[in-house]
Amino acid sequence: MKNREAFKSFSDYVAIKKDYLFSDGGVPSPGFVFYDATINNFFGFRYQYGGHKKNETKPDPEEFETRIVPAVISSKSAKNMMNHSLGYLKNNWGWETLNKIHLGEESGKNARKFKRITMEHYLHCIRLKIDDNQLN
């Protein structure tokens, strides 16, 4: 399959298997995977405070909003995609959701939402690459 060779990285649906609510017991580690379409690579963003070892304070889901979203929005990858001729961040549901969270218009304390943002953004960017014949 020649088309598969045009990209260096691919993703699945980021391990979404079931609904996960914070009240279900465990504590997710706030984190986010962001695709940079300009260099065809993924970057990870994660919580800063807490840990999962015994007697450690658990990571706070609030870090999705207070740490991760601002870091993604101000990242070099975001700036590169914002200025790219293909307009990777225009009409991009994932990017729009990140901005709504950043502006306080939408809650960001939801791990499922961040998985969806990851994939919506990734698929939007891949669609633009396909439309631009970058798979040939």
N, C-alpha and C positions, 0 to 999 in steps of 0.2 A: 504494500500500500504506500505509494509514493507520498500522498498527502500527509501521512502521519510523520514523515521525516522533516517536514517544514517547521515543526515546532519542537522546542527543547523540553517543554513541560506540559503536562496535562493534569486534569484533576477529575475526581469523581464528585459525587454530591456531598462532599466533606463529612462523611460518616453520619448523616442524618438517618437515624433508625426509628426513633420514636419521639414523642413530645417529652420535653424535659422541663420541669418546673423547679424553681429553686426550693420550693416547699417540700419536694419529694425526698429530701434527706441529704444527699451529697451536695458538695459545693463545686460548681464548675470553676475552672481556672479561666478568668477573663483573658481571652486571646482572639486574634484575628489574623487571617491570611489574606494578603492583598496582592493581586496580580498587576504587574507593571507591563502593559502591552508594548511599551516602547522598546523594552529589552527582552521581552518574553520570559519573565522570571517572576517568582513569587517571593514576597517578604512577609515575615511574621512580626506581629506586635503582641505584647503580653503585659499582664499585670506587673506591678512593681512591688507591692507590699504583701506580706503574708507568705504562706507556704502550705504544704500538705503533709509535712512530717508531724509526728506526735508532739503535742504541746505548742505547736505554732499557730498563730492567728491565721484563720482561713482567708484566702483572697476575697476581697469585697467586690461583688458584681458591679458596684458603682464605678469601678475602674474602666469598665467599657466606655462610660461617658466621660470620665475625668482624665483619663490617661490615653486610652487607645484611639478614640475618635480624633482628638486634637493632634496626636502624633501622625495619624494617617493623612489627615487633611493638610498638614504642613510638610509632609514628606516630599523628598526629591521626586519620587515616583509620581505622586499626584501632580506636581508642577510640570513634569515632563509630559504627562498625558493631557493635561489641561492645555498645553501649548502645541500639541501635535496636530498636524493637518487633518487627521482622520476624526478628530473630535471625540476621543475615547470617553470623555466624561460628560458629553452632551446627551441628553435623553437617556441617561443611564440610571435605572431604578436603584441600583446599589449605591451609587455615588449620591444620588438625591436623598436617599434615606440617611446616609452618613451626615449629610449637611443638615437635615431636619433634626437629627439627634444633637448635633453640635449647637444648633440654635435653640435647643430646648423645646422644640415643637413636637417631639416624639420621644418616648422612653427608649433608652438604650440598654437597659438592664436585663437583657434577654439573649441568652446564648444562641437560641434557635434563630433569632433575627439576624445575628451576625453571620451565621452559617449561610442564611439565605442571601444576605448582602454580598458575601464572598462570591457565591455562584452567579447571582444576577449580574454583578460587575464583570466577572470572568466571561460569561457567555455573551454579554454585550460586546466586549472587546474582541472575542473570537469571531463573532458575526461580522464585525467591521473588517477584520483581517480577511475573512473569506470573501466578502463583497469586494475587497480591494485586490483580489487574486493573489494574496500573499501565500497561498498554499501550493501554488504551482512551482 
